[in-house]
Amino acid sequence: MDLKRSAKNYWEYRAILSIDGVKKPREIYNCRSRSTVKKDGKFVPFGKNDPGQMICSFFHNQ
């Protein structure tokens, strides 16, 4: 739904996604560490079929 690249950390993307019609809260996808920063501040590594993998591969920031 909404995707913004960080100006300071070009390897980070802030995104608000809608998956199967369910809107998720804003998360930060870190393409360097291959992890997601959740709204509560937790770092979670990309999993299988993670939206972060798609975002990072689409923008070639692996």
C-alpha positions as CSV (number, residue, x, y, z in Angstrom):
1,M,0.0,0.0,0.0
2,D,2.7,2.5,1.0
3,L,6.4,2.1,0.6
4,K,9.1,4.7,1.4
5,R,12.9,4.4,1.3
6,S,14.9,5.9,4.1
7,A,17.0,8.9,3.0
8,K,19.5,8.3,5.8
9,N,19.7,4.5,5.5
10,Y,19.1,3.7,1.9
11,W,18.9,-0.1,2.7
12,E,15.8,0.4,4.8
13,Y,12.3,0.6,3.6
14,R,9.2,1.7,5.6
15,A,6.1,-0.1,4.4
16,I,2.4,-0.4,5.3
17,L,1.2,-3.6,3.6
18,S,-2.1,-5.2,2.9
19,I,-2.0,-8.9,2.7
20,D,-5.2,-10.8,1.8
21,G,-7.2,-7.6,2.5
22,V,-5.8,-7.2,6.0
23,K,-3.8,-4.0,6.6
24,K,-0.7,-4.5,8.7
25,P,1.0,-1.8,10.8
26,R,4.0,0.1,9.5
27,E,7.2,-2.0,9.6
28,I,10.8,-1.3,8.6
29,Y,12.4,-3.8,6.3
30,N,16.2,-3.8,6.6
31,C,17.8,-5.2,3.5
32,R,21.3,-5.3,4.9
33,S,20.5,-7.5,7.9
34,R,17.6,-9.2,6.1
35,S,15.3,-8.4,9.1
36,T,12.1,-6.6,9.9
37,V,11.7,-4.1,12.7
38,K,8.2,-4.5,14.1
39,K,6.1,-1.6,15.5
40,D,7.1,-2.7,19.0
41,G,10.8,-2.5,18.2
42,K,11.5,-6.2,17.9
43,F,13.9,-7.4,15.2
44,V,12.6,-10.5,13.3
45,P,14.7,-12.2,10.5
46,F,13.1,-12.6,7.2
47,G,11.2,-15.9,7.0
48,K,10.0,-18.0,4.1
49,N,7.8,-16.0,1.7
50,D,8.4,-12.8,3.8
51,P,7.3,-9.5,2.2
52,G,10.7,-8.1,3.1
53,Q,12.4,-10.6,0.7
54,M,10.2,-9.3,-2.1
55,I,10.8,-5.7,-1.3
56,C,14.6,-6.1,-1.1
57,S,14.8,-8.3,-4.2
58,F,12.7,-5.8,-6.2
59,F,15.0,-2.9,-5.4
60,H,18.2,-5.0,-5.6
61,N,19.4,-4.1,-2.1
62,Q,20.5,-7.6,-1.0
